């Protein structure tokens, strides 16, 4: 089945409140003098990535922000209306067009064909252009997102022109400041409501309407697949549209189980938060932050978990397009996921502003457009071109040319780099990180914290986006806050530039833990290292603690049964090279020391090591096969102990001392 090129069909029924456009038009904020300067942005030549240039304040440099998809959806304003219409239009562009959704999303992996004339290089691999498991992983996706954004923004401007006289000024202004949203899965790991229904409500040019949800799935225009169209194959080739968490055989094959996917994601919510916080607080070099191919905590590692969890790889027999990197770019949730990775990357850069790009020479693996060999910050990020200047032929972007988000005309709610000095911006971003991802082990339950962080997210967005159109109705997040007794003025404030957390970061910091004095000044984590070539890819490596506290998994304390305390996902590519992951243990150890029945006692490091010797490993493939540890001789497990000093202020991170490592012998569960 392929999408029709005709406009979406509309229904006049809507479960979401009607917007009173007459009241909006009469509001003073619609006066022309207060609207952003409107100017057109013509699309550059195909493959030239410049981002979106509209909506930028020429006098201050303030740029529109990419905002959280949950806020965009629940505010239900013009930006949402234009976004879903534009994405639908984008997906309907004929696949032969170089700027079609099919071709742009196909840059990442399948169909393993040249895009925009950037041919397979000599020595290149039969794969997509994306460098997973390499240092350029995080920088390559920045121009990729910017390319997607600049094309989508063109469709947004077209959609805005369809609105009638009474509202066209509102929608024209919204189109100028439109940027793609992100999904902050480290703050709330469940699938966003915007992506889980096959139809969605919005305000069309003729009034409230419903339409096919372009965030729910993408229908392949070339189904059934032919060998001449590229390397489509495997179990996912049986489906005419993208799937999430589906069985691949039997009567239920092809039915996306989104409740199960959200449950799998939610189970990993605590470790996702902890892993992200560990990157910010412990990885001070670009090389460690960017990729699993280097030792240390990296953003690529929780990124991998999200890919696998949306496919429910941890549930035997389940799969999905996000779980296979060759297919994942086609799923509309892919760009929401990677916009968040780029956001975390930009926040890390704001803190480490003297080290925004890698300085060493790294080893690069073969890709479609790149041969294996040394990689530096000046190596080309194919197939993304820099705009030519003065008649000079265009060259490819590099990790150095994409170093700053300023170059592509966007920001994020936490980043105000136009009015704050670098050191002040770093402090502001640290406050945001402490509030969103900081230590939660001693305070409230993770579920309660999610609710608080959700409100904080809405506040952050509203406070920092001074260009945004006013909120036209109370969102679900307002109702959620009210039901929990949180004052409305705690959600939206007046400070447009500084992140002000609703929950003081200091209240989330570790306090002395009964039975665990060693945790007052020491921190622990587990690092796993493994040679990917020894694993059946993709797979998941799970850590289980025998006799662990079960209260977070629905139990009531001590149990002799093992409990999963962490995991790492090893994706299908690359197939060679080392992969590293870090699992922070503070949350687990605090829970062990404070459980109701038979609490653990951690007076010194030997107590901690004794407890961790109960760790067991499960290497699991998507079909449920468990791989014996003995068949993976490269697998290493290392306890990392660091001296630990809690933060002295909400704009500071904990301070860590040198690492002491203790080897554990991996054993099967």
N, C-alpha and C positions, 0 to 999 in steps of 0.2 A: 504494500500500500504506500502511496506517496501523497504528500500533502497537496491539496488544491492550491492554485495560485490565487483563488478568489478570496475576498475579505472574509474574516471570521463571521460566523452567524451569531446573532445576538438573541437573548431572551430578555424580556422586560421585567422578569421576576428577579429579585435579589434579596439575599438574606442579610446583606450588610446595609447599614443606614444610608438613606439618600442624602447627598450633599446639597445644601441650599445655595445654589450658585448665585442667585440674585444678591444674597447677603454678602457673598464674597466679592462680587464685582463692585459693590458700593463701598467696600472697605477702603480706608485711606492707603493701605499698603499696596493697592493696585495703581496708585497714581504713577504716571509714566516716570516722574522724576525719581521714584523710589525703586523702579524696576531695574534689573541688571541691564547694562548696555547690550543691545541685541546686535549680533553680527553673525554672518553666515560662516560656516567652515566647510570649504569644499574638500572632498575626499582627496587625499594625496594619491600618487600613482600606486598601483597595487604593490603590496609588500613594503612600502615605506611607512614606518611607524613613527607617528608624531603625537599620538594620544588625542585628547580633546582640548581644543583651545578656547571654547566659548565659556562664558560665565566667570572669567578670571578678572579680578579687580586690578586694573593696570596700574593704579597708584600705590597699592599696598602689596600686591603679589598674592593676595588671598585667593585660594583656589577652592572650588567645590569639592566636597568630601564624598567618598564612597561610604555608604552607611550600612548598618546591619539590616539584613533582609527582613528580620522580624519587625523592626521599627518601620521599615518601608511598607510592609504589608499591613500592619495594624493601623498605621496612620491613614492609609487608604486615600492618599491625596493625589494630586496631579502627577507627581513623579512615579507613583505606582501605576496609574492609569497608562501613562506613556510607556513605561518599561514593558509591561506585559503585551501591549499592542505591538511595540517595536520588535520584541523578541519573536512574536508570532510572525510578523512580516519577514524578519531575518530568516526564520526557519523555512519559509516558503520560497525563498529565492532559488531559482533553478540551480541544480548542483553543478552545472557546467560553468557557472560564474565563479571567477577566482575569489570574489568576495562573498560567496554564499556561506551559509552556516555549515553546510556539509564540507566544503573545502577548508574553511578556517578551523573547524574543530578536528578535521582530518590531518592537520599539520602535526598534531601530537603523536599519533600512532598510525593506525590504518587510515588509508589503504596502501601505505608504503609506496607512494607515487610522488613524483616531483610536484611541488607547489610553486606557482608563479615563476616557473623556469629555473628554479634552484634545484639542479639535478643531483642525483646520487653521485657522491664523490668517489674517486678511485680509492678502494680500501674501505668504503662505507659499508654499513650493515644493512640488512633487510629489516628495517624497523622504521619508526617515525624519526622526527628531528629532535625529540626531547631527550635531554641528558639526565635521566634518573640515576641515582647512585653516584653522582659526580659533583664536584664543587660548583659547577655552573648550573646545577639544578635550580637553585633559587633565583639566580639572576636571569636565566633563560626565560622563565615564566613571566617576568615583568614586561618585556615588550610583547609577549604573546597576549597577555591580558590587555595591554594598551591597544593592540591591533583589534582585538575583539570589541573593545570599548569604543574605539573611534568609528568602527563600522556600525555598531548598534546605535550610537548617538546620531548617526545620519538617519536611521529609521525613526528614531525618537522625534527628530525635527519634522520629518514627513508626517508622523502621526499628529503632531501638535497643530499642523496646518488644517487638519480636518475639523477642528472645533469651531462652533458658531461664534458670531460676533460677541455674544455676551461673555464668553469664557476664553476666547482665543488669546487674550493678553495674559491670562493666568497660565495657560499651557505653553505659550511661547516663552515666558519667563522660566517655567519649569524645565523646558527643553534645553535652555541655555546652561542650566546648572546641573543637568543630569549626569551622573556617573554610575557605574555598575555597583550593585550591593555586594556585601560579603556575608558569610555565615560564620559566626564566631562559635565553633563547636567546642572550644575549650571553656567557654562560659556556659554554654547550654548545648549538650551533645545530642539532644534529640533532634530528629528531622524537623526543619522549619515547617510551620503550617502552610506556608506559601507553596510548598512543593509536593504536598501529599494528596491533593484532590485532582481529579481529571478535568474539572472545570473550575473556573474562578470568577469572582464578581469584580466589576470595575465600573468606572464612569465613562461611558462611551460618548462620542459627540452628540448622540441623541438622547442621552440619559443613562441611568443605571442599567447594567446589562450583565450577562454571563457569557463566557467564551471558553473554548478549549484552553486548558492551562499549558502554556509552553514550557513551564518549569517542571511539569509532571513527567514528560517523556519526549523523546524526539523520534519521529517516524522516518525510517531510512527511505530515501527516494529511489534507491537502486535495489530494493528487495524484490524478488530473491536475488541474492548475490551471484555474480558471475566471476569466473577466474580472471577474465580480462580487466576487471575493475579493481584488482589489487589482491591483497592477501587475506580476505575475509574467510574465516573458517572456524572450526571448533564448535562447541555446544551453543555458543551465543549466536552463531550464524542462522539458527533456526527461527530467530525472532525478528519481526518486521519493525520493532521499535525498541528503544532502550528499556531495560528492566532493572529493578532493584530488589535484591533479596528474593530471588525466585528459585523454585526447583527447576532443574533442567531436564527432567524426565517425569513421566507419569501424567495423570490427569490434571495436576495443578501446575504443570510446566508452563511458564510464561505469565503466571499470576504474581505480581509484585506484592510481597507481604511487608507492608510498610510499618505495621505495628511491631513485627518481629525485628525489623531493621532498627527502629527507634529503641527497642529494648536492648538490643546488642550494643548500640551506641551508648545508651545510658549506663550500662554496666561498666563501660570503659571511661565514663565521665571523669571520675576522680583521677585516674592515671593520666588522662589527657591534660587536665589542669596542671597536675604536678610536673609532667614532662615539659610543658610549655614554660612554666615558671623556672624550671631548672635551666633551660636554655638561656633565659634572660639573666639569671643570676650567676651562672657558672661558666658559660661559654663566652669567653672574651675575645676569641679570634673568629674571623669570618669562616675560616676553613672548618672549624668545629661546628659553628652554628648552622652551616648551610646544608650539610649532607651526612648521610650514614656511612659514607665511605671513609670518613675520618673519625677517630676516636673522640668521644665526648657527646654531650647532649646536643641534638640537632633538631631543627624544625621539620626536617624531612621524615624523622621517625614517627611523630604523631600524625603527620600527613599520610604516611603509609597505613596507619591504623584506620583512619577515616575511609580510605579507599576500600579496605577489606571489610569493614563493618557495614558499609552501605550494601555490600554484596552478601553479607551474612556468611562469610567464609568460615566462621567459627561454628556454624550449625551445619552438620553433615548434609551434603547433597545440594546445598544452596550456592547460588552464584549471582552475578549481575555485572553489568557493563562497567561500573566503577571499579570492580575488583580486578579487571584486566586492563593493564595500561595501554594495550593496543587499541582497545575500544573506549576507554574511559572518557576521552575528550568529547564524545558525542552526547553524553548524559548532561542535560542542562544544569545539574547541580555541580558539575565539575568547576565551572567558572566561579560559583559562589564559594566553593571550597578553596580554590587557588587565590581568589581575592583576599581571603583571610590569611593564607600563607604569606602573601605579599605584604599585608598589613603588619603581621608579626615581624617580618623582615625589616620593614620601614621603621617600626618602633625600636627594634634592636639597633638599627643604624643611628637613630636619634640619640640613643644612650651611648653608643660606641662611635661617636662622630669623628673620632680620629682614626678609625679603622673600618671605613664603610665598604671596602672591597678587599678581596684577597691579594696578597703580595707575593706569595710563593708560586713556584711552578708545580702544577698538579698533573697527575696522569689522567688523560682523557680516553674513554673507551669509544669504539667505533659507533657512529650513528649514521642515519641515512645521508646526511649532508656533510659529515665530518669523519675523517679517518682517525684511528687510534694514534695517540701521541701526546706530547707535552701540551698543557693548557695553561695560559696565563690570563690575567684580567683583560688583556688586549686581544684575546682570541675571538674569532667571529662567532656570534650567536645566530647561526643560520636557521631560518631563511629570512630574518628581519633586517630590512634596510634602514639606514639613516638617510634623512633627506639630503639630496645633493646640494652643493653650494657653489656658486660661481662657475657653473658649467662642468664641475668635476663629477665624474661618474659616481653614483651612490655606492657606499660601502656598507658592510654589515654592522649592526650594533655589536657592542662588546659589553662585557661585565662592567667596564669602566664608563661607557657611554650611558648605561642605564642605572648608574649608581644612585642618582637622585630622582625622587618622584616628581620633583618640580619640572623635570624635562617633559613629562607626559601630562601635565595639567590637572593633577588631582591631589588630594590629601586624604587623611583618615581622621575620624573624630578626635583622636588623641594627639594629633600632630598639628601644631600651629608654628610653622617655621618662618612665617613672614613677620611676626611681631616679637618673637622671643629669641634671645641670644641662644647659641647652642647649649650652653651649660644650664640655662633656665629651662629650655625645652627638655633636656635630659631629665631634670628634676620632675617636671610635669608628667612626663611619660612614665617615670618610675612610680609616681603616685597612682596612675591609672593601672599599671601592671600589678602593684600590690593589692589594689582593690579588686581587680578582676580575677587574678590567678594566684594570689598570695596564700600562705599557709592557712589551712582551714582545719587542721587535724584536731585542735583543742577547743574549737569554738562551737559551731553549730553543725548539724548534720549536713551532708552534701546537698540533699534535696532542699533544705531550707535555704542554704547559701545560693542555690540556683535561682530561687525566687528573688532574693535580694539582689543578686548580680543582674538579673533581668531588668529590674527597675533601674539599677545603676546605668545599664546600657542605654535605656531610653533617655535618662537624664543627660548622659554624656552627649548623645547625638543632638538633642535639642539645644543644649547649652552652647555647643561649639559651632553649630551650623547657622551662623547669623544670616546667611543668604537664603535659608529655607523658607518656603511658604508657611504661613501659620498653620498650626494643627487645627483641622476643621471639626474634629470630634474626638471624644475620649476613646482611646484605643483599649484593646484587651489588657494591655499592661497597666493602664490606669485602674481598670476594674480589679485586676489582680492585686494591685497595691492597696486599694481601698478595702478589699476583703481581708487583708492582713493587718489592717489598722495603720498603714503607713500614710502619713500625711501627703496630700497632693503636692504641697510646696517642696516636698523632699524629692520629687521627681523632676520638676523643671525649675531651673534657676535663672538668674539674669546674667551671670558671668559668661560671656560669649567665647572666651579664649582659654580659660583654665579649667582643667578637669577637676571637679570637686566630688569625691566619692560620697555616697550616701551612708556607707558604713566605714568608719575610720579604719584606715589600714592597720593602725596600731592595735586595734581590738582583735585583729585576726592573727597576730603574731604568736609564736609558741611561748607558753608560760611554763614555769617549772612543772614537770609531770611527776606525779606520785609513782613510785616504783621505778623511775627511769632517770636518775640524776645525770647519767652520761649524756642524755640528749640535750641537756642545758647548754652544753658547749661543744657538741659533736654532731655531725650529720653523716648519714649513711645512704649509699645507693648501690645498685648492682649494675655492673657493665657486662654486657654480653658481646662477644666477638665471634664471628663465624665466616668461613669461606663459602660464598654463595654457591660455588660450583659443586659442593658436596650435598646440597639440599635439593629436594624436589620442589621446584618453584611453580606457583607461589605457595607459601606456607606461613604458619604462625608458630612462634616459639613462646610458650606460656611458662610462667613461673608459679609454682604451687607451694604453699607453706603448710606442712602437715601439722595438725593440731592448732590451726589458726582461729582467731576470733571470727565468728560467723555473723555477727550482728548487722554488718553492712549488707549482708546477702539474705536478709530475712530471718536469720536465726536469733538466738538469745544469749550468745556468749560462746564459751569454749566448746570445741568439738574435736574429736579425734580425726575427723575427715579433713582432707586437704582443701585449701581454699586458694583460688587463683588470686594472686596479689599483683600481677603485672604481665605484660606480654609485649612482643614486638612482631611486626608484620614484615615479612620479606617478600616483596612483590616479584612479579614475573621478569622484570628487567631492572638492571642488567643481570646477566646470568653468571658473571664471573666477578671476582674481586671480593674484598672483605666488607662486611657489614657490621656496624656497631650500634648498640642501643644502650640507653641509660634509664633505669627504673628507680626513681627516688623512693626511699623507704621510711621517711619520717612519719607519714600518715599511718603506715602499717605498724610501725614499732609503737607509736603512741596508743593505737587501738589495742595492741597486744598487752601493753602495760596497764591499761585502764579497763579491761574487760571485767565483767562481773564475776565470772567463775575462773578460778585458777589464773589470776593475772600473772604475766611474765614480769620478772624483775631484771632491770638493766642497770646495774651499778657501774659496770665498766665495759670496755670493748669486748672482753672475753665473753661476757654474758650475751652480748649482741651476736658475736660470731657463733657461739654455741647454738643460739636459736636459729640462725640462718643456715646452719648445717642441716636443718630439716627441709631445706628447699629441694624441690624436685622439678624436673623439666618435662614438658610435653611438646613435642614437635608434631604439629597437626597439619594435614593437607585439607583442601576444601571438601574432598569427598569423605572425610572422616578418618582416613588412614593415619595411624600414629607411627612416626618414624623412630626407630630405636636410637638412643643417644650414641651408642657404640658405632653406628654407621656414619657418624659425623665427627671424626676425630679432631677437626679444627675448632670445635665448639669450646669456648672458654667462658667461665663465670668468675667475675672478680668483685669482691666487696670493696667499695671505696669509702674510706673514712676520711672526713675532713674536719679540722677545727672549725667551730661555728660560733659566730657572735651575732645575736639578734640585731635587727636594725635599730638605729637610734632615732629615726624619724620616718614619717610616711613617704618621704621622697628619697629614701635610701633603701638599698638592698641589704640582706644579711651579708656579713663578711665571712669568707671561707679561707681556711689555712691550706697548707700543702696537703696533697693526697697521700694517704698510706693505703696500700693495696694488699688484700688477702685473697688468695686463690681458693675457690671452691671446686670440688670435683662434680661435674654435672652427672646426675643420675636420673634414671627413668622414674616416673611416678609409680 
